[in-house]
Structure formats: C-alpha cells, structure tokens
Amino acid sequence: MSVQPSLPGPGSHAPTDSAHEQVRGSPQTRVILIGIGGATCSGKTTLAKHLHNILPDSFIIHQDVRAPEVQLPIHPTLGRDWDSAPTAIDWPRLRAFLRAVKRTARIPDDHSSHDHLNAQKPVSLRESVAARCQAEIMSVQKEVEDATGARTVVGLVDGFLLYWDQEIIDALDARIFLRVPYDVLELRRSERSENLGYVTAEGVFWKDPPGYFQELVYPAYVQAHRALFTDGDVEGGALLAPGIVLIEPQQMNMDDIFTRCCEELVSVIRRLLTG
C-alpha cells in the first residue's frame, strides 16, 4: 500500500516528495474516503493528484497491496498474473488498513509510496476551476466544523480494483469510476510501457511483454467489473451498482471531470451535518 499524505513532515509526496507523513488525527477528526477507480491508464492518479492539490490535509492511498508473488496464478505464456482480482490484492490487509485510517484518522508509519518514481503525462486543469472548487469544499468543511466540532480530512483512494470487494466498497464514502474505451487504454498502456515503463514497489523497472495488456490485464479488468454493468458490458453497459459516479473521460475535459468529482465531495461532506 502506498500513501501520499499532504501535511508537512517526513513523508509527503506533495509538496515534500517523501513517504511517511501522517494525518494529524484526533477524536474531532473525520476521515472521508473518496474512491477513484478504473482500468490501468484511465487517468485515476492524475485526477487524484489534482484533487489532492486543492484539498487541505488530504492524502492519496494507492491500491498496491499486492498479494505475495508465490500465491499468484501463472499465465501459460506471460508468467505471473498480477491483475486477477481474487489473487492480485491482499484483501484482508487492505480492508484492515482502510478501517484503521477511518478509525484513527492516521496513516500508519510503515507505509510508503513509490508513485513519484513513475513519470506521467500532465493533464492541465484551469486554475480558476481549481480555485472555485477549493473554495466550495473549504466552505462546507468549515460549516461542518462550526456545527459539529469535527474537522474533516479527505483520503483519495486510487485503485484499479476498488469496486470488486464489497467491504472495500462499503468503506468508501464516495465512489468515482472512470470508464475509458479499450482502444484508448491499449494505446496509453503501450506508450507508457514503451516510453516510460514502470517502477514497482520493489524498485524494479518493468515493461510489459508482448500481449500482456491484451491477454492478461484487460481481460482481468473486464472480469472484475462486469457485475457493475448491464449484460456485463464494461465498455457501453449502463451502470447497475448504486452509489458509484460514472465518468467517461473521452466525453469530458479535465475541468468538467474535476468539477463533477468536487460536487460529489461537497455532497458527502454536507451529509455530515445530518448524519
């Protein structure tokens, strides 16, 4: 599990680019977890970082609680399968981690992030949009604090399998799903693998072998998310799962995507006034 908290001290990716920062928790702190899910290369981390930049005391949790390699199934031609939902993630550990964060408003010291080692193409967001959304969120946060005495902080949970496990779904206060077509995902994954590659949690540089996305990554994504959509159609089916906000980035620009997510966050925070 990698974490990018935002408070000053040892561990913040932004702005200090280190990895063991903690949320300053107290009995008067409420943690709101916002899930940002979708396939690899769907824009999850880019969106999470834009939100992180405007949210006071926010932090990012990347869903990379990998199961031990020896427990992973082996694909007949591509080796270890790191993407199949039942085996890719250490689900008990992830559940326990999210429960602990919500209960204590604190990031455990033994979690770190390697996300800063992976380069990403920038996607611009207008400063006026960011400023407007920030003002709206901070206003409702103050409204909640004045009415209840509770300070709210936001955890942005970025993951490729967020909506497969019901306990993880239930732990999230808001749920965003980015749906991007196969051909766009394939192109982005190919460009990333060829030009940038990946750095794993172990610090190993990784490039996809031929056919890895087509034969392993994408089929695993479809299998993990087919229950969310009519007829199992993750590309064009209507969303069946309640409580998930479906965003299709090919039909919206970043300003609109960002605004829609901020509207959802304001709604979630405001519910604290009645709950």
MIDOSE-1310 file (N, C-alpha, C; in nm, 2 decimals, decimal comma, always signed):
residues 275
msvq	+0,08/-0,12/+0,00/+0,00/+0,00/+0,00/+0,09/+0,12/+0,00; +0,07/+0,22/-0,09/+0,14/+0,34/-0,09/+0,05/+0,45/-0,05; +0,11/+0,55/+0,02/+0,03/+0,66/+0,07/+0,10/+0,79/+0,04; +0,03/+0,89/+0,00/+0,08/+1,02/-0,03/+0,01/+1,12/+0,06
pslp	+0,04/+1,14/+0,18/-0,02/+1,24/+0,27/+0,03/+1,38/+0,23; -0,04/+1,48/+0,28/+0,00/+1,62/+0,24/+0,05/+1,71/+0,35; +0,05/+1,67/+0,48/+0,09/+1,76/+0,58/+0,24/+1,76/+0,59; +0,30/+1,87/+0,64/+0,44/+1,89/+0,65/+0,50/+1,78/+0,73
gpgs	+0,62/+1,74/+0,70/+0,69/+1,64/+0,78/+0,75/+1,53/+0,70; +0,80/+1,42/+0,76/+0,87/+1,32/+0,68/+0,76/+1,23/+0,61; +0,75/+1,25/+0,48/+0,66/+1,15/+0,41/+0,57/+1,21/+0,31; +0,57/+1,33/+0,28/+0,47/+1,39/+0,19/+0,52/+1,39/+0,04
hapt	+0,45/+1,33/-0,05/+0,49/+1,34/-0,19/+0,47/+1,48/-0,25; +0,36/+1,54/-0,20/+0,34/+1,68/-0,24/+0,30/+1,76/-0,12; +0,38/+1,86/-0,09/+0,49/+1,91/-0,17/+0,63/+1,86/-0,14; +0,65/+1,78/-0,03/+0,78/+1,75/+0,01/+0,84/+1,62/-0,05
dsah	+0,76/+1,54/-0,13/+0,81/+1,43/-0,20/+0,88/+1,32/-0,12; +0,82/+1,30/+0,00/+0,87/+1,18/+0,08/+0,74/+1,10/+0,12; +0,76/+1,00/+0,21/+0,65/+0,90/+0,21/+0,60/+0,85/+0,34; +0,63/+0,91/+0,45/+0,57/+0,86/+0,58/+0,50/+0,96/+0,66
eqvr	+0,44/+1,06/+0,59/+0,36/+1,17/+0,66/+0,24/+1,11/+0,71; +0,19/+1,17/+0,82/+0,06/+1,12/+0,89/-0,04/+1,23/+0,89; -0,17/+1,19/+0,88/-0,28/+1,27/+0,91/-0,28/+1,30/+1,06; -0,29/+1,42/+1,10/-0,30/+1,45/+1,24/-0,43/+1,42/+1,30
gspq	-0,45/+1,30/+1,34/-0,58/+1,26/+1,39/-0,61/+1,30/+1,53; -0,74/+1,31/+1,56/-0,79/+1,33/+1,70/-0,94/+1,29/+1,70; -1,00/+1,28/+1,82/-1,14/+1,24/+1,82/-1,23/+1,33/+1,75; -1,18/+1,45/+1,72/-1,26/+1,55/+1,64/-1,23/+1,56/+1,50
trvi	-1,16/+1,45/+1,45/-1,13/+1,45/+1,30/-1,21/+1,34/+1,24; -1,27/+1,37/+1,13/-1,35/+1,28/+1,05/-1,28/+1,26/+0,91; -1,25/+1,13/+0,88/-1,18/+1,10/+0,75/-1,29/+1,06/+0,65; -1,29/+1,12/+0,54/-1,38/+1,09/+0,43/-1,29/+1,02/+0,32
ligi	-1,33/+0,90/+0,28/-1,25/+0,83/+0,18/-1,33/+0,84/+0,05; -1,26/+0,89/-0,05/-1,31/+0,90/-0,19/-1,24/+0,80/-0,28; -1,31/+0,70/-0,33/-1,26/+0,61/-0,42/-1,25/+0,66/-0,56; -1,14/+0,64/-0,63/-1,12/+0,68/-0,77/-1,07/+0,55/-0,84
ggat	-1,17/+0,48/-0,91/-1,14/+0,35/-0,97/-1,15/+0,36/-1,12; -1,10/+0,25/-1,18/-1,10/+0,24/-1,32/-0,98/+0,15/-1,37; -0,98/+0,13/-1,50/-0,87/+0,04/-1,55/-0,74/+0,11/-1,55; -0,63/+0,04/-1,56/-0,50/+0,09/-1,58/-0,50/+0,20/-1,69
csgk	-0,43/+0,31/-1,67/-0,42/+0,42/-1,77/-0,55/+0,49/-1,80; -0,65/+0,48/-1,70/-0,77/+0,55/-1,72/-0,77/+0,70/-1,67; -0,66/+0,73/-1,60/-0,65/+0,87/-1,55/-0,68/+0,88/-1,40; -0,68/+0,77/-1,33/-0,71/+0,78/-1,19/-0,61/+0,86/-1,11
ttla	-0,48/+0,83/-1,13/-0,38/+0,90/-1,05/-0,37/+1,05/-1,08; -0,39/+1,08/-1,21/-0,39/+1,22/-1,25/-0,50/+1,30/-1,18; -0,62/+1,24/-1,18/-0,74/+1,30/-1,11/-0,71/+1,31/-0,96; -0,66/+1,21/-0,90/-0,64/+1,21/-0,76/-0,54/+1,32/-0,72
khlh	-0,44/+1,34/-0,80/-0,34/+1,44/-0,77/-0,39/+1,58/-0,79; -0,48/+1,60/-0,89/-0,54/+1,73/-0,90/-0,63/+1,76/-0,78; -0,71/+1,66/-0,73/-0,79/+1,68/-0,61/-0,70/+1,71/-0,49; -0,60/+1,62/-0,47/-0,51/+1,64/-0,36/-0,45/+1,78/-0,35
nilp	-0,42/+1,84/-0,46/-0,36/+1,97/-0,47/-0,45/+2,08/-0,41; -0,58/+2,06/-0,41/-0,67/+2,17/-0,36/-0,73/+2,13/-0,22; -0,71/+2,01/-0,17/-0,78/+1,97/-0,05/-0,68/+1,98/+0,07; -0,72/+2,07/+0,16/-0,63/+2,09/+0,28/-0,62/+1,95/+0,35
dsfi	-0,49/+1,92/+0,39/-0,46/+1,80/+0,47/-0,51/+1,67/+0,41; -0,52/+1,67/+0,28/-0,57/+1,54/+0,21/-0,45/+1,45/+0,19; -0,47/+1,33/+0,15/-0,37/+1,23/+0,13/-0,42/+1,13/+0,02; -0,32/+1,07/-0,05/-0,36/+0,97/-0,15/-0,31/+0,84/-0,10
ihqd	-0,40/+0,74/-0,12/-0,36/+0,60/-0,09/-0,37/+0,52/-0,23; -0,26/+0,47/-0,27/-0,26/+0,39/-0,40/-0,29/+0,24/-0,36; -0,38/+0,18/-0,43/-0,41/+0,04/-0,41/-0,31/-0,05/-0,46; -0,20/-0,07/-0,39/-0,10/-0,16/-0,44/-0,06/-0,26/-0,33
vrap	-0,16/-0,30/-0,26/-0,13/-0,40/-0,15/-0,13/-0,54/-0,22; -0,02/-0,57/-0,28/-0,01/-0,69/-0,36/+0,00/-0,81/-0,27; -0,07/-0,92/-0,32/-0,05/-1,05/-0,26/+0,09/-1,10/-0,28; +0,14/-1,19/-0,20/+0,28/-1,25/-0,22/+0,29/-1,31/-0,36
evql	+0,40/-1,29/-0,42/+0,42/-1,34/-0,56/+0,40/-1,49/-0,57; +0,43/-1,57/-0,46/+0,42/-1,71/-0,47/+0,27/-1,76/-0,47; +0,18/-1,67/-0,43/+0,04/-1,70/-0,43/-0,03/-1,67/-0,57; +0,04/-1,60/-0,66/-0,02/-1,56/-0,78/-0,03/-1,67/-0,88
pihp	-0,15/-1,68/-0,95/-0,15/-1,78/-1,06/-0,05/-1,74/-1,17; -0,02/-1,84/-1,25/+0,07/-1,83/-1,36/+0,00/-1,84/-1,49; +0,02/-1,74/-1,57/-0,04/-1,74/-1,71/+0,05/-1,83/-1,80; -0,01/-1,91/-1,89/+0,07/-2,00/-1,96/+0,18/-1,94/-2,05
tlgr	+0,17/-1,82/-2,09/+0,28/-1,76/-2,17/+0,34/-1,63/-2,11; +0,27/-1,57/-2,02/+0,31/-1,43/-1,97/+0,36/-1,43/-1,83; +0,36/-1,55/-1,77/+0,42/-1,55/-1,63/+0,32/-1,52/-1,52; +0,36/-1,46/-1,41/+0,27/-1,43/-1,30/+0,16/-1,34/-1,34
dwds	+0,04/-1,37/-1,29/-0,08/-1,28/-1,32/-0,09/-1,19/-1,20; -0,06/-1,06/-1,22/-0,06/-0,96/-1,12/-0,20/-0,89/-1,12; -0,29/-0,92/-1,21/-0,41/-0,84/-1,22/-0,54/-0,91/-1,19; -0,55/-1,04/-1,18/-0,67/-1,11/-1,15/-0,72/-1,07/-1,01
apta	-0,84/-1,02/-1,00/-0,90/-0,96/-0,88/-0,89/-1,05/-0,75; -0,93/-1,18/-0,76/-0,92/-1,26/-0,64/-0,78/-1,28/-0,58; -0,68/-1,27/-0,66/-0,55/-1,30/-0,61/-0,45/-1,18/-0,62; -0,48/-1,08/-0,69/-0,38/-0,97/-0,71/-0,36/-0,89/-0,58
idwp	-0,46/-0,87/-0,50/-0,46/-0,78/-0,39/-0,46/-0,87/-0,26; -0,39/-0,82/-0,16/-0,40/-0,88/-0,02/-0,53/-0,81/+0,04; -0,64/-0,87/+0,01/-0,77/-0,80/+0,05/-0,78/-0,79/+0,20; -0,75/-0,88/+0,29/-0,77/-0,86/+0,43/-0,68/-0,75/+0,48
rlra	-0,56/-0,73/+0,43/-0,47/-0,62/+0,47/-0,53/-0,49/+0,43; -0,58/-0,48/+0,30/-0,64/-0,36/+0,25/-0,76/-0,32/+0,34; -0,85/-0,41/+0,37/-0,96/-0,38/+0,45/-0,92/-0,33/+0,58; -0,83/-0,40/+0,65/-0,78/-0,35/+0,78/-0,72/-0,22/+0,77
flra	-0,65/-0,19/+0,67/-0,58/-0,06/+0,65/-0,68/+0,05/+0,65; -0,79/+0,04/+0,56/-0,89/+0,14/+0,55/-0,97/+0,16/+0,67; -1,00/+0,05/+0,74/-1,07/+0,06/+0,87/-0,98/+0,14/+0,97; -0,86/+0,11/+0,97/-0,77/+0,18/+1,07/-0,76/+0,33/+1,04
vkrt	-0,75/+0,37/+0,91/-0,74/+0,51/+0,87/-0,86/+0,58/+0,91; -0,98/+0,52/+0,89/-1,10/+0,59/+0,93/-1,12/+0,60/+1,08; -1,08/+0,49/+1,15/-1,10/+0,49/+1,29/-1,00/+0,59/+1,36; -0,88/+0,60/+1,32/-0,78/+0,68/+1,39/-0,74/+0,81/+1,32
arip	-0,79/+0,83/+1,20/-0,75/+0,95/+1,12/-0,60/+0,96/+1,11; -0,54/+0,85/+1,09/-0,39/+0,84/+1,09/-0,34/+0,74/+0,99; -0,23/+0,78/+0,92/-0,17/+0,69/+0,83/-0,06/+0,61/+0,90; -0,06/+0,48/+0,90/+0,05/+0,41/+0,97/+0,19/+0,45/+0,92
ddhs	+0,28/+0,44/+1,01/+0,42/+0,49/+0,97/+0,49/+0,39/+0,87; +0,44/+0,27/+0,87/+0,52/+0,17/+0,79/+0,47/+0,16/+0,64; +0,40/+0,26/+0,60/+0,35/+0,26/+0,46/+0,42/+0,37/+0,38; +0,46/+0,33/+0,26/+0,54/+0,43/+0,18/+0,49/+0,43/+0,03
shdh	+0,53/+0,53/-0,04/+0,48/+0,54/-0,18/+0,61/+0,54/-0,27; +0,59/+0,47/-0,39/+0,69/+0,48/-0,49/+0,63/+0,55/-0,61; +0,51/+0,61/-0,60/+0,45/+0,66/-0,72/+0,53/+0,77/-0,78; +0,61/+0,85/-0,70/+0,68/+0,96/-0,76/+0,79/+0,91/-0,85
lnaq	+0,82/+0,78/-0,85/+0,92/+0,73/-0,94/+0,87/+0,70/-1,08; +0,74/+0,70/-1,10/+0,67/+0,67/-1,22/+0,63/+0,80/-1,29; +0,69/+0,83/-1,41/+0,65/+0,95/-1,48/+0,51/+0,95/-1,54; +0,45/+1,06/-1,55/+0,31/+1,07/-1,60/+0,30/+1,19/-1,69
kpvs	+0,22/+1,18/-1,80/+0,19/+1,29/-1,88/+0,10/+1,39/-1,81; +0,13/+1,52/-1,81/+0,04/+1,61/-1,74/-0,09/+1,63/-1,82; -0,20/+1,65/-1,74/-0,33/+1,69/-1,80/-0,37/+1,81/-1,73; -0,38/+1,92/-1,80/-0,40/+2,05/-1,74/-0,54/+2,07/-1,68
lres	-0,54/+2,15/-1,58/-0,67/+2,19/-1,51/-0,66/+2,34/-1,50; -0,77/+2,41/-1,53/-0,76/+2,56/-1,52/-0,76/+2,60/-1,38; -0,67/+2,70/-1,35/-0,66/+2,75/-1,21/-0,79/+2,80/-1,16; -0,87/+2,87/-1,24/-1,00/+2,92/-1,19/-1,09/+2,81/-1,15
vaar	-1,09/+2,70/-1,22/-1,17/+2,59/-1,18/-1,13/+2,53/-1,05; -1,00/+2,51/-1,04/-0,94/+2,46/-0,91/-0,97/+2,55/-0,79; -0,96/+2,68/-0,81/-0,98/+2,77/-0,71/-1,13/+2,78/-0,66; -1,22/+2,77/-0,76/-1,36/+2,77/-0,73/-1,40/+2,65/-0,65
cqae	-1,35/+2,53/-0,70/-1,39/+2,41/-0,63/-1,33/+2,41/-0,49; -1,20/+2,45/-0,48/-1,14/+2,46/-0,34/-1,22/+2,54/-0,25; -1,27/+2,66/-0,29/-1,34/+2,75/-0,21/-1,47/+2,68/-0,16; -1,54/+2,61/-0,25/-1,67/+2,55/-0,22/-1,64/+2,44/-0,12
imsv	-1,54/+2,36/-0,13/-1,51/+2,25/-0,04/-1,47/+2,30/+0,10; -1,38/+2,40/+0,10/-1,34/+2,46/+0,23/-1,45/+2,52/+0,30; -1,55/+2,58/+0,23/-1,66/+2,64/+0,29/-1,75/+2,54/+0,36; -1,78/+2,43/+0,29/-1,86/+2,33/+0,35/-1,79/+2,26/+0,47
qkev	-1,66/+2,24/+0,46/-1,58/+2,19/+0,57/-1,59/+2,28/+0,69; -1,58/+2,41/+0,67/-1,59/+2,50/+0,78/-1,73/+2,49/+0,84; -1,83/+2,48/+0,75/-1,97/+2,47/+0,80/-1,99/+2,35/+0,89; -1,93/+2,24/+0,85/-1,94/+2,11/+0,93/-1,87/+2,13/+1,06
edat	-1,75/+2,19/+1,06/-1,67/+2,21/+1,18/-1,74/+2,30/+1,28; -1,80/+2,41/+1,23/-1,87/+2,50/+1,31/-1,99/+2,44/+1,38; -2,06/+2,35/+1,30/-2,18/+2,29/+1,35/-2,16/+2,17/+1,44; -2,05/+2,09/+1,41/-2,03/+1,97/+1,48/-1,90/+1,96/+1,57
gart	-1,81/+2,05/+1,54/-1,68/+2,05/+1,61/-1,59/+1,95/+1,55; -1,63/+1,89/+1,44/-1,54/+1,79/+1,37/-1,47/+1,85/+1,25; -1,34/+1,83/+1,25/-1,26/+1,87/+1,13/-1,26/+1,75/+1,03; -1,28/+1,78/+0,91/-1,28/+1,68/+0,80/-1,15/+1,68/+0,72
vvgl	-1,10/+1,56/+0,70/-0,99/+1,54/+0,60/-1,03/+1,44/+0,50; -0,97/+1,45/+0,38/-1,01/+1,36/+0,27/-0,90/+1,27/+0,24; -0,93/+1,14/+0,23/-0,84/+1,04/+0,17/-0,88/+1,00/+0,03; -0,79/+1,01/-0,06/-0,82/+0,98/-0,20/-0,77/+0,84/-0,23
vdgf	-0,85/+0,74/-0,25/-0,81/+0,60/-0,27/-0,81/+0,57/-0,42; -0,69/+0,55/-0,47/-0,67/+0,54/-0,62/-0,64/+0,39/-0,64; -0,73/+0,32/-0,72/-0,71/+0,18/-0,74/-0,78/+0,12/-0,86; -0,71/+0,02/-0,92/-0,76/-0,05/-1,04/-0,86/-0,16/-1,00
llyw	-0,88/-0,19/-0,87/-0,97/-0,30/-0,83/-1,06/-0,25/-0,72; -1,09/-0,13/-0,71/-1,16/-0,07/-0,59/-1,30/-0,13/-0,58; -1,37/-0,17/-0,69/-1,51/-0,20/-0,68/-1,54/-0,35/-0,70; -1,44/-0,43/-0,66/-1,46/-0,57/-0,67/-1,50/-0,63/-0,54
dqei	-1,44/-0,58/-0,43/-1,46/-0,63/-0,30/-1,56/-0,55/-0,22; -1,67/-0,61/-0,17/-1,78/-0,53/-0,12/-1,74/-0,46/+0,01; -1,65/-0,52/+0,09/-1,61/-0,45/+0,21/-1,53/-0,32/+0,18; -1,45/-0,33/+0,07/-1,38/-0,21/+0,03/-1,48/-0,10/-0,02
idal	-1,57/-0,14/-0,10/-1,68/-0,05/-0,15/-1,75/+0,02/-0,03; -1,78/-0,06/+0,07/-1,86/-0,01/+0,18/-1,77/+0,09/+0,27; -1,64/+0,07/+0,26/-1,55/+0,16/+0,34/-1,54/+0,30/+0,27; -1,58/+0,31/+0,15/-1,56/+0,44/+0,08/-1,68/+0,52/+0,10
dari	-1,66/+0,65/+0,12/-1,78/+0,75/+0,14/-1,83/+0,80/+0,00; -1,74/+0,80/-0,10/-1,78/+0,84/-0,23/-1,70/+0,75/-0,33; -1,76/+0,72/-0,44/-1,70/+0,63/-0,54/-1,71/+0,68/-0,68; -1,60/+0,71/-0,74/-1,58/+0,76/-0,87/-1,53/+0,64/-0,96
flrv	-1,59/+0,62/-1,08/-1,54/+0,52/-1,17/-1,51/+0,59/-1,30; -1,39/+0,58/-1,35/-1,35/+0,63/-1,48/-1,36/+0,52/-1,58; -1,45/+0,54/-1,68/-1,46/+0,44/-1,79/-1,40/+0,49/-1,92; -1,30/+0,42/-1,96/-1,23/+0,46/-2,08/-1,23/+0,34/-2,18
pydv	-1,25/+0,37/-2,31/-1,26/+0,26/-2,41/-1,13/+0,18/-2,42; -1,15/+0,05/-2,46/-1,03/-0,04/-2,48/-0,92/+0,02/-2,57; -0,96/+0,08/-2,68/-0,85/+0,12/-2,77/-0,77/+0,23/-2,71; -0,83/+0,32/-2,63/-0,76/+0,43/-2,57/-0,67/+0,37/-2,46
lelr	-0,72/+0,28/-2,38/-0,64/+0,22/-2,28/-0,52/+0,14/-2,33; -0,54/+0,07/-2,44/-0,44/-0,01/-2,51/-0,33/+0,09/-2,55; -0,36/+0,20/-2,62/-0,27/+0,29/-2,67/-0,19/+0,35/-2,55; -0,26/+0,40/-2,45/-0,19/+0,46/-2,34/-0,09/+0,36/-2,27
rser	-0,14/+0,24/-2,25/-0,06/+0,14/-2,18/+0,07/+0,11/-2,27; +0,05/+0,10/-2,40/+0,16/+0,07/-2,49/+0,26/+0,19/-2,48; +0,21/+0,31/-2,49/+0,30/+0,43/-2,48/+0,38/+0,44/-2,35; +0,30/+0,41/-2,24/+0,37/+0,41/-2,11/+0,48/+0,31/-2,10
senl	+0,44/+0,19/-2,14/+0,54/+0,08/-2,13/+0,66/+0,10/-2,22; +0,64/+0,15/-2,34/+0,75/+0,17/-2,44/+0,84/+0,29/-2,40; +0,77/+0,40/-2,36/+0,84/+0,52/-2,34/+0,88/+0,55/-2,20; +0,80/+0,50/-2,10/+0,83/+0,54/-1,96/+0,86/+0,42/-1,88
gyvt	+0,78/+0,31/-1,90/+0,79/+0,19/-1,82/+0,74/+0,22/-1,68; +0,75/+0,12/-1,59/+0,70/+0,13/-1,45/+0,81/+0,10/-1,36; +0,80/+0,16/-1,24/+0,89/+0,12/-1,13/+0,79/+0,05/-1,03; +0,82/-0,07/-0,99/+0,74/-0,15/-0,90/+0,77/-0,10/-0,75
aegv	+0,69/-0,16/-0,66/+0,71/-0,13/-0,52/+0,84/-0,18/-0,47; +0,90/-0,28/-0,54/+1,03/-0,33/-0,50/+1,14/-0,25/-0,57; +1,11/-0,15/-0,65/+1,21/-0,07/-0,71/+1,26/-0,12/-0,84; +1,19/-0,22/-0,90/+1,23/-0,29/-1,02/+1,16/-0,22/-1,14
fwkd	+1,24/-0,19/-1,24/+1,19/-0,13/-1,36/+1,12/-0,24/-1,45; +0,99/-0,21/-1,49/+0,91/-0,31/-1,56/+0,86/-0,25/-1,69; +0,87/-0,34/-1,79/+0,80/-0,31/-1,92/+0,71/-0,43/-1,96; +0,60/-0,40/-2,01/+0,51/-0,51/-2,05/+0,57/-0,60/-2,16
ppgy	+0,56/-0,73/-2,14/+0,60/-0,82/-2,26/+0,49/-0,81/-2,36; +0,52/-0,85/-2,48/+0,42/-0,85/-2,59/+0,29/-0,93/-2,55; +0,17/-0,86/-2,57/+0,04/-0,93/-2,54/+0,00/-0,92/-2,40; +0,08/-0,86/-2,31/+0,05/-0,86/-2,17/-0,08/-0,78/-2,14
fqel	-0,10/-0,67/-2,20/-0,23/-0,59/-2,18/-0,34/-0,66/-2,24; -0,33/-0,71/-2,36/-0,44/-0,77/-2,44/-0,49/-0,90/-2,38; -0,39/-0,98/-2,34/-0,42/-1,12/-2,30/-0,44/-1,13/-2,14; -0,39/-1,04/-2,07/-0,40/-1,06/-1,92/-0,46/-0,94/-1,85
vypa	-0,41/-0,82/-1,87/-0,45/-0,70/-1,80/-0,60/-0,67/-1,83; -0,63/-0,65/-1,96/-0,77/-0,61/-1,99/-0,87/-0,71/-1,96; -0,85/-0,84/-1,99/-0,95/-0,94/-1,95/-0,97/-0,95/-1,80; -0,87/-0,93/-1,72/-0,88/-0,93/-1,58/-0,97/-0,81/-1,53
yvqa	-0,95/-0,69/-1,60/-1,03/-0,57/-1,57/-1,17/-0,60/-1,60; -1,20/-0,66/-1,71/-1,34/-0,68/-1,75/-1,40/-0,78/-1,65; -1,33/-0,89/-1,62/-1,39/-0,99/-1,53/-1,42/-0,92/-1,39; -1,34/-0,83/-1,35/-1,35/-0,77/-1,21/-1,47/-0,67/-1,21
hral	-1,51/-0,62/-1,32/-1,61/-0,51/-1,32/-1,73/-0,54/-1,40; -1,75/-0,66/-1,45/-1,86/-0,69/-1,54/-1,99/-0,68/-1,46; -1,99/-0,71/-1,33/-2,11/-0,71/-1,24/-2,16/-0,57/-1,22; -2,08/-0,47/-1,25/-2,13/-0,33/-1,23/-2,22/-0,28/-1,34
ftdg	-2,22/-0,36/-1,46/-2,28/-0,30/-1,57/-2,38/-0,40/-1,63; -2,48/-0,35/-1,70/-2,58/-0,43/-1,77/-2,52/-0,53/-1,87; -2,56/-0,65/-1,87/-2,51/-0,75/-1,96/-2,35/-0,77/-1,95; -2,30/-0,73/-1,83/-2,15/-0,74/-1,82/-2,07/-0,66/-1,91
dveg	-2,13/-0,56/-1,97/-2,07/-0,48/-2,08/-2,00/-0,36/-2,01; -1,87/-0,37/-1,98/-1,79/-0,27/-1,92/-1,77/-0,15/-2,01; -1,78/-0,17/-2,14/-1,75/-0,07/-2,24/-1,87/+0,02/-2,26; -1,99/-0,03/-2,27/-2,11/+0,05/-2,30/-2,23/+0,03/-2,22
gall	-2,22/-0,07/-2,13/-2,34/-0,10/-2,05/-2,38/+0,01/-1,95; -2,51/+0,01/-1,91/-2,55/+0,11/-1,81/-2,50/+0,06/-1,67; -2,47/+0,16/-1,59/-2,42/+0,13/-1,46/-2,53/+0,07/-1,37; -2,51/-0,05/-1,31/-2,60/-0,11/-1,22/-2,58/-0,08/-1,08
apgi	-2,45/-0,06/-1,04/-2,42/-0,05/-0,90/-2,46/+0,08/-0,84; -2,54/+0,09/-0,73/-2,58/+0,21/-0,68/-2,46/+0,28/-0,60; -2,46/+0,41/-0,60/-2,36/+0,48/-0,52/-2,23/+0,51/-0,59; -2,22/+0,47/-0,72/-2,10/+0,49/-0,80/-2,12/+0,60/-0,90
vlie	-2,04/+0,70/-0,91/-2,05/+0,81/-1,01/-1,96/+0,76/-1,13; -2,03/+0,74/-1,24/-1,96/+0,70/-1,36/-1,92/+0,82/-1,44; -1,79/+0,83/-1,47/-1,73/+0,94/-1,55/-1,67/+0,88/-1,67; -1,70/+0,94/-1,79/-1,64/+0,89/-1,92/-1,55/+1,00/-1,97
pqqm	-1,42/+0,99/-1,94/-1,33/+1,10/-1,97/-1,32/+1,13/-2,12; -1,35/+1,04/-2,21/-1,34/+1,07/-2,35/-1,45/+1,17/-2,39; -1,55/+1,18/-2,31/-1,66/+1,27/-2,34/-1,66/+1,40/-2,25; -1,56/+1,42/-2,17/-1,55/+1,53/-2,08/-1,40/+1,58/-2,08
nmdd	-1,38/+1,71/-2,05/-1,25/+1,76/-2,03/-1,22/+1,75/-1,89; -1,09/+1,78/-1,85/-1,05/+1,77/-1,71/-1,12/+1,87/-1,62; -1,15/+1,98/-1,67/-1,22/+2,08/-1,59/-1,36/+2,03/-1,55; -1,43/+1,96/-1,64/-1,56/+1,91/-1,61/-1,55/+1,79/-1,52
iftr	-1,46/+1,70/-1,55/-1,44/+1,58/-1,46/-1,41/+1,63/-1,32; -1,32/+1,72/-1,30/-1,28/+1,77/-1,17/-1,40/+1,83/-1,10; -1,47/+1,91/-1,17/-1,59/+1,98/-1,11/-1,69/+1,88/-1,06; -1,72/+1,77/-1,15/-1,81/+1,67/-1,11/-1,77/+1,60/-0,98
ccee	-1,64/+1,57/-0,97/-1,59/+1,50/-0,85/-1,60/+1,59/-0,73; -1,57/+1,72/-0,75/-1,58/+1,81/-0,63/-1,73/+1,83/-0,59; -1,82/+1,83/-0,68/-1,96/+1,83/-0,64/-2,00/+1,71/-0,56; -1,95/+1,59/-0,59/-1,98/+1,47/-0,52/-1,92/+1,49/-0,38
lvsv	-1,80/+1,54/-0,37/-1,73/+1,55/-0,24/-1,80/+1,65/-0,15; -1,85/+1,76/-0,20/-1,93/+1,86/-0,13/-2,05/+1,79/-0,07; -2,12/+1,71/-0,16/-2,24/+1,64/-0,11/-2,21/+1,55/+0,00; -2,10/+1,47/-0,01/-2,06/+1,38/+0,10/-2,03/+1,45/+0,23
irrl	-1,96/+1,56/+0,22/-1,92/+1,64/+0,34/-2,05/+1,70/+0,41; -2,13/+1,75/+0,32/-2,26/+1,81/+0,37/-2,34/+1,71/+0,45; -2,34/+1,58/+0,41/-2,42/+1,48/+0,48/-2,38/+1,47/+0,62; -2,26/+1,51/+0,66/-2,22/+1,50/+0,80/-2,30/+1,59/+0,89
ltg	-2,36/+1,69/+0,83/-2,45/+1,78/+0,90/-2,58/+1,72/+0,95; -2,62/+1,62/+0,87/-2,75/+1,55/+0,91/-2,72/+1,41/+0,96; -2,60/+1,36/+0,95/-2,57/+1,22/+1,00/-2,50/+1,22/+1,13
